[in-house]
Amino acid sequence: MRFEIKAVMSGQGTVHLELEANSEDDARRQVIAQGGMVLSVKRRFTGLSFQSKPRFPLVHFSQELLSLLTAGLSLVECLETLVDKEQDAGNRKIIHDLLASLYEGVTFSQALESYPHIFPMLYVATVRASERTGDLAEALTRFVAYQTQMDFVRKKLVGASIYPVLLLAVGLLVSVFLLVFVVPKFSAIYEDMGSDLPWLSVLLIEWGHFVQESGLELAIFSILSIAAIGYAISRQSFRAYVMQLLWRIPAIGERMRVYQLARFYKTLGMLLRGGIPITQALDMVSGLLQSHFRPRIEAAAKLIREGKTISSAMEAEGLTTAVGTRMLRVGERTGLMGDMMERIGNFHDEEIARWVEWTTKLIEPILMAVIGIVIGGIIILMYMPIFELAGSI
């Protein structure tokens, strides 16, 4: 819930604030904790909103914390500095709560566990492992590098899909404009020529008549359809069903599998380098992957507990590729499994990047050709009666 607060702040005078809080009392406590005096509190009702709640900048927070730690500050001093510089009230409260937990003698990893929706299990486990070695800076360095790589791959995939999606959307809008606004105008002109026209032109003209006669019903149906599609997309079960369908397409499913494996090995490598045992790391990583991967990961962990090698367990459960299996065996011989798993993840990321680049270059001309054929076909069918009339003269 958001609250509008009028308060007197030290050195600022009377100010108006907007805070995210669980209740009115919680909002008052946040202002008082900042050294202010509350004058009034009003609940802000925003109605239906499609904007997501601002996320805590975890990577930025980790980078700043890492910089302060490497500068020689203690963890408590680092958090005190971050509280003083933070401008967002919600983020400041989170950091302040972490600092308060440290004052009470709670470990940093335990303090992070109080916010599971902000600090993921991997982050907490990395920090907990560093508490045994006393090298929090190294743990934060590994996490920042890991998250930066994951975000880079994700942004690259999203960026590659923007142009095809934009092209498809523009083509669809142009086609809808022609069918809804232009075709009905032409159909009114050609009403007396229907028997002498090609059947496709007749069909297009009939569509124009239908839009003219049932435009309101068509608009209502379109709005309801868009709303239903939007609701379906917002449902986790529907998205999971669509993902299952994509997994069944051989060309797409295999690439999705490789992408999942790249994420799997990068995360696993980061945890192993942090000193977390392989079986525990497998349990932590399973929640990051698609649901049908989880039984395989549990089976692989069971095989490892029974004395199987990591490479043989992964190969038996289909959690690796031919290249990945060979690299795992090298990692077992050298004892650098964490580094080798991160290399496997990087190798598969490069493979996915090449496939995305190739697919994008192939899809773009195909989309342009399809959209050109559809729009050009509609225009030709609209002008076909004029061609027929000119030929008869």
C-alpha positions in Angstrom: 0.0 0.0 0.0 1.2 3.5 -0.7 0.7 6.5 1.6 0.9 10.2 1.1 2.6 11.8 4.2 3.0 15.4 5.2 5.9 15.6 7.6 8.5 18.0 9.0 12.0 16.7 8.3 15.1 18.0 10.0 16.9 20.6 7.7 14.2 20.3 5.1 11.1 21.8 6.7 7.7 20.6 5.7 7.8 18.0 3.0 5.3 15.7 1.2 6.4 12.0 0.9 5.1 8.9 -0.8 6.0 5.7 1.0 5.3 2.0 0.5 4.1 0.5 3.8 2.0 -2.3 5.2 -0.2 0.0 7.3 -0.6 3.6 8.4 1.4 2.9 11.6 4.2 1.3 9.6 4.3 4.5 7.4 4.6 6.7 10.5 7.4 4.5 11.9 9.3 4.9 8.6 9.1 8.7 8.8 10.1 8.8 12.5 13.0 6.5 11.8 14.3 9.1 9.3 14.1 11.8 12.0 10.9 13.4 10.9 7.6 14.4 12.6 4.4 13.2 10.9 1.7 15.8 10.3 -0.8 13.8 8.3 -1.0 10.4 6.6 -3.4 9.6 3.8 -3.8 6.3 2.0 -3.3 6.6 -1.7 -5.7 4.5 -3.9 -4.3 4.0 -7.4 -7.0 1.6 -8.7 -6.1 -1.0 -11.2 -2.5 -0.6 -12.3 -0.3 -2.6 -14.7 2.9 -1.2 -13.3 4.9 -3.5 -11.2 6.3 -2.6 -7.8 9.8 -1.1 -8.1 12.3 -3.8 -7.5 15.2 -3.6 -5.1 18.4 -2.9 -7.1 20.2 -6.0 -5.9 23.1 -5.9 -8.3 23.6 -2.1 -7.7 23.4 -2.7 -4.0 26.0 -5.5 -4.2 28.3 -3.4 -6.3 28.2 -0.5 -3.9 28.7 -2.8 -0.9 31.6 -4.4 -2.7 33.2 -1.1 -3.4 32.9 0.0 0.2 34.3 -3.3 1.5 37.3 -3.2 -0.8 37.9 0.4 0.5 38.5 -1.0 4.0 35.1 -0.3 5.7 33.5 -2.8 7.9 30.2 -4.4 7.0 28.3 -2.2 9.5 30.0 0.9 8.3 29.1 0.0 4.7 25.4 -0.4 5.5 25.4 2.9 7.5 26.9 4.6 4.4 24.3 3.1 2.1 21.5 4.1 4.4 22.7 7.7 4.4 23.0 7.9 0.6 19.8 6.0 -0.3 17.1 8.3 -1.7 14.2 5.8 -2.1 12.3 5.4 1.2 11.5 1.7 0.6 15.0 0.7 -0.2 16.3 2.8 2.7 14.0 0.9 5.1 15.3 -2.5 3.8 18.9 -1.5 4.3 18.1 0.0 7.7 16.5 -3.2 8.8 19.5 -5.2 7.7 21.7 -2.8 9.7 19.4 -3.1 12.8 19.8 -6.9 12.6 23.5 -6.6 12.6 23.4 -4.4 15.6 21.4 -7.1 17.4 24.2 -9.7 16.6 22.5 -11.5 13.8 24.7 -12.7 10.9 24.4 -10.9 7.6 23.0 -14.1 5.9 20.3 -14.4 8.5 19.4 -10.8 8.1 19.1 -11.3 4.3 16.8 -14.2 4.9 14.2 -11.8 6.3 13.6 -10.6 2.8 13.3 -13.7 0.6 11.4 -11.8 -2.1 14.4 -9.5 -2.5 17.5 -11.6 -1.7 17.2 -14.9 -3.5 18.3 -18.2 -2.0 21.5 -18.2 -4.1 22.5 -14.8 -2.8 21.9 -15.8 0.8 23.8 -19.1 0.3 26.8 -17.2 -1.3 27.0 -14.8 1.6 26.6 -17.7 4.2 29.5 -19.5 2.5 31.7 -16.4 2.7 31.0 -16.0 6.4 32.8 -19.3 6.9 35.9 -18.1 5.0 35.6 -14.4 6.0 35.8 -13.1 2.4 32.5 -11.4 1.7 34.1 -9.2 -1.0 35.0 -12.3 -3.1 31.5 -13.7 -2.7 29.9 -10.4 -3.8 32.3 -10.3 -6.8 31.3 -13.7 -7.9 27.6 -12.9 -7.6 27.9 -9.6 -9.4 29.8 -11.2 -12.2 27.2 -14.1 -12.4 24.2 -11.7 -12.4 25.8 -9.4 -14.9 26.4 -12.3 -17.3 22.8 -13.6 -16.9 21.3 -10.1 -17.4 23.5 -9.7 -20.5 22.2 -12.9 -22.1 18.6 -12.1 -21.2 18.9 -8.6 -22.6 20.5 -10.0 -25.8 17.6 -12.4 -26.3 15.0 -9.6 -25.7 16.9 -7.2 -27.9 17.0 -9.7 -30.7 13.2 -10.2 -30.5 12.2 -6.5 -30.5 12.5 -5.8 -34.2 10.6 -8.9 -35.4 7.8 -8.3 -32.8 7.6 -4.6 -33.8 7.5 -5.6 -37.5 4.8 -8.1 -36.8 2.8 -5.6 -34.7 3.0 -2.8 -37.4 2.0 -5.2 -40.1 -1.0 -6.5 -38.0 -2.1 -2.9 -37.3 -1.9 -1.9 -41.0 -3.9 -5.0 -42.0 -6.6 -4.3 -39.3 -6.8 -0.7 -40.5 -7.4 -1.8 -44.1 -9.9 -4.5 -43.1 -11.9 -2.3 -40.7 -11.8 1.2 -42.2 -10.8 1.0 -45.8 -12.5 -2.2 -47.1 -16.0 -1.1 -45.9 -15.6 2.1 -47.9 -14.8 0.2 -51.1 -17.6 -2.3 -50.5 -20.1 0.5 -50.5 -18.8 1.5 -54.0 -18.9 -2.1 -55.4 -22.3 -3.2 -54.2 -23.7 -3.6 -57.7 -20.7 -5.4 -59.1 -20.6 -8.5 -56.9 -21.6 -11.0 -59.5 -18.8 -10.1 -61.9 -16.0 -10.1 -59.4 -13.5 -12.8 -58.4 -14.7 -14.8 -55.4 -11.9 -13.4 -53.2 -12.9 -9.8 -54.0 -16.6 -10.8 -53.3 -15.5 -12.3 -49.9 -13.6 -9.1 -49.1 -16.6 -7.0 -50.0 -18.9 -9.2 -47.9 -16.5 -8.6 -45.0 -16.9 -4.9 -45.6 -20.7 -5.2 -45.4 -20.3 -7.2 -42.2 -18.2 -4.5 -40.6 -20.6 -1.8 -41.6 -23.6 -3.7 -40.2 -22.1 -5.2 -37.1 -19.3 -2.8 -36.3 -20.4 -2.3 -32.6 -20.6 -6.1 -32.0 -17.3 -6.6 -33.7 -15.6 -3.9 -31.5 -17.1 -5.4 -28.3 -16.0 -8.9 -29.3 -12.5 -7.6 -30.1 -12.2 -5.8 -26.8 -13.3 -8.9 -24.9 -10.9 -11.1 -26.9 -8.0 -8.8 -26.1 -9.0 -8.8 -22.4 -9.3 -12.6 -22.4 -5.9 -12.9 -24.0 -4.3 -10.5 -21.5 -5.8 -12.4 -18.6 -4.6 -15.7 -19.9 -1.1 -14.4 -20.4 -1.1 -13.1 -16.8 -1.9 -16.6 -15.5 1.1 -18.7 -14.6 -0.7 -21.9 -15.6 -1.3 -20.6 -19.1 2.3 -19.5 -19.6 3.4 -22.9 -18.3 1.2 -24.6 -20.9 2.6 -22.5 -23.7 6.1 -23.3 -22.6 5.3 -27.0 -22.7 4.0 -26.6 -26.3 7.3 -24.8 -27.2 9.4 -27.5 -25.6 7.7 -30.1 -27.9 8.9 -28.3 -31.0 12.2 -30.0 -31.8 14.1 -26.9 -33.1 12.9 -24.6 -30.4 12.8 -27.1 -27.6 16.4 -28.1 -28.0 17.6 -24.5 -27.9 15.5 -23.9 -24.8 17.1 -26.9 -23.2 20.6 -25.6 -24.0 19.6 -22.2 -22.6 18.4 -23.9 -19.4 21.6 -25.9 -19.1 23.7 -22.7 -19.6 21.9 -21.1 -16.7 22.2 -24.4 -14.7 25.9 -24.7 -15.0 26.7 -21.0 -14.5 24.7 -21.0 -11.2 26.2 -24.3 -10.1 29.7 -23.2 -10.9 29.2 -20.0 -8.8 28.0 -22.0 -5.8 30.8 -24.5 -6.1 33.4 -21.8 -6.2 31.8 -20.4 -3.1 32.5 -23.6 -1.2 29.0 -25.1 -1.2 28.9 -28.9 -1.6 27.7 -30.2 -5.0 24.6 -32.0 -3.6 23.5 -28.9 -1.7 24.2 -26.7 -4.7 22.0 -29.0 -6.9 19.1 -28.7 -4.5 19.4 -24.9 -4.6 19.7 -24.7 -8.4 16.7 -26.9 -9.1 14.2 -24.1 -8.2 15.7 -21.9 -11.0 14.9 -24.3 -13.9 11.8 -25.5 -15.6 9.7 -27.9 -13.6 10.4 -31.0 -15.7 14.2 -30.5 -15.0 13.7 -30.8 -11.2 13.2 -34.6 -11.0 16.3 -35.1 -13.1 18.3 -32.9 -10.8 17.1 -34.7 -7.7 18.0 -38.1 -9.4 21.5 -36.7 -10.3 22.0 -35.6 -6.7 21.0 -39.1 -5.5 23.5 -40.7 -7.9 26.3 -38.4 -6.7 25.5 -39.3 -3.0 25.7 -43.0 -4.0 29.3 -42.4 -5.2 28.8 -41.7 -8.9 31.0 -39.1 -10.6 29.4 -35.7 -11.4 29.9 -36.3 -15.1 28.3 -39.7 -15.2 25.4 -38.6 -13.0 24.7 -35.6 -15.3 25.0 -37.7 -18.4 22.7 -40.4 -17.0 19.9 -37.8 -16.3 20.3 -35.9 -19.6 21.6 -32.8 -17.8 24.5 -32.2 -20.1 25.6 -32.2 -23.8 28.4 -34.0 -25.5 30.7 -31.0 -25.1 29.6 -30.5 -21.5 30.3 -34.1 -20.6 33.8 -33.9 -21.8 34.4 -30.7 -20.0 33.0 -32.1 -16.8 35.5 -35.0 -17.0 38.3 -32.6 -17.4 37.1 -30.7 -14.4 37.0 -33.9 -12.3 40.6 -34.6 -13.3 41.9 -31.1 -12.4 39.7 -30.6 -9.4 38.4 -27.3 -10.7 34.7 -28.2 -11.1 33.4 -24.7 -10.3 35.5 -23.0 -13.0 34.8 -25.8 -15.5 31.0 -25.5 -15.0 31.1 -21.8 -15.5 33.0 -22.4 -18.8 30.3 -24.9 -19.8 27.7 -22.2 -19.2 29.7 -19.6 -21.2 30.1 -22.1 -24.1 26.4 -22.7 -24.2 25.6 -19.0 -24.0 27.8 -18.4 -27.0 26.0 -21.2 -28.8 22.6 -19.7 -28.0 23.8 -16.2 -29.1 24.9 -17.6 -32.5 21.5 -19.4 -32.9 19.5 -16.3 -32.0 21.5 -14.1 -34.4 21.0 -16.6 -37.2 17.3 -17.0 -36.5 16.8 -13.3 -36.3 18.4 -12.7 -39.7 16.2 -15.5 -41.1 12.9 -14.4 -39.5 13.1 -10.7 -40.4 13.0 -11.1 -44.2 10.4 -13.9 -43.9 8.1 -11.6 -41.8 8.6 -8.8 -44.2 7.6 -11.0 -47.1 4.5 -12.4 -45.3 3.4 -9.0 -44.2 4.0 -7.6 -47.7 2.0 -10.4 -49.3 -1.0 -10.0 -46.8 -1.2 -6.2 -47.2 -0.5 -6.3 -50.9 -3.1 -9.0 -51.3 -5.8 -6.9 -49.6 -5.0 -3.9 -51.7 -5.0 -5.9 -54.9 -8.4 -7.5 -54.0 -9.8 -4.0 -53.2 -8.8 -2.7 -56.6 -9.7 -5.8 -58.6 -13.2 -4.5 -59.4 -11.6 -1.4 -61.0 -9.3 -3.6 -63.1 -12.4 -5.7 -64.1 -14.3 -2.5 -65.0 -11.4 -1.1 -67.0 -11.1 -4.5 -68.9 -14.8 -4.5 -69.8 -14.6 -1.0 -71.2 
